[in-house]
């Protein structure tokens, strides 16, 4: 019973975390369209999640997307991935989600590349910060010995091979005798 409780608590924690990370845009008809990351930059890959759709498939379209997102899922929740156009001006763009004969509308806010919270270029350590120049002695545990031992003579020798063949032969004879005995009329 403890593992069931742990599983349920972990699931609720994951849902709560996902809800906090991906702010939602409420659609005009009561559904919710959420985007992860919340404010993508041009060229970013995004994940769309839509709740309130009764179908198992849908499509999300926007002028901000390179291609329409194909949404799949079940039980009123659909998700899919797409990419934001790389030559897109920052601003709010409409997202239209079609599913189960209905259309939901939300918005996506595109930020500048390298804008708030986004580094414009890769972060490098400040000058003068010591960095390793040689392999780090990270151990290897009990396998260090095997790295230095020659592996050419580590297979079975002649005595072990003969013993294995003899046991295999005995097993084959036993199976054959048992099959013959079971075919005899009684």
Long-range contacts (C-beta under 8 A, 24 or more apart in sequence): 22-47, 22-49, 25-95, 25-106, 25-107, 25-108, 26-106, 27-52, 27-97, 27-104, 27-105, 27-106, 28-104, 28-105, 29-102, 29-103, 29-104, 29-105, 31-97, 31-104, 32-106, 33-60, 33-95, 33-97, 33-104, 33-105, 33-106, 35-95, 35-106, 35-108, 38-109, 39-109, 39-110, 39-111, 39-116, 40-84, 40-108, 40-110, 40-111, 41-84, 41-110, 41-111, 41-112, 41-113, 41-114, 41-115, 41-118, 42-84, 42-85, 42-86, 42-87, 42-88, 42-110, 42-113, 43-83, 43-84, 43-85, 43-86, 43-113, 44-83, 44-84, 45-81, 45-82, 45-83, 45-84, 46-81, 46-82, 46-83, 46-84, 46-108, 47-79, 47-80, 47-81, 48-79, 48-80, 48-81, 48-82, 48-95, 48-97, 49-77, 49-78, 49-79, 50-77, 50-78, 50-79, 50-97, 50-99, 50-104, 51-76, 51-77, 52-76, 52-104, 53-77, 53-78, 53-97, 53-99, 53-100, 53-102, 53-104, 54-99, 54-100, 55-99, 55-100, 55-101, 57-99, 58-97, 58-98, 58-99, 58-100, 59-97, 59-98, 59-99, 60-95, 60-96, 60-97, 61-95, 61-96, 61-97, 61-98, 62-93, 62-94, 62-95, 62-96, 62-108, 63-93, 63-94, 64-88, 64-93, 64-95, 64-108, 64-110, 71-97, 71-99, 84-108, 84-110, 90-115
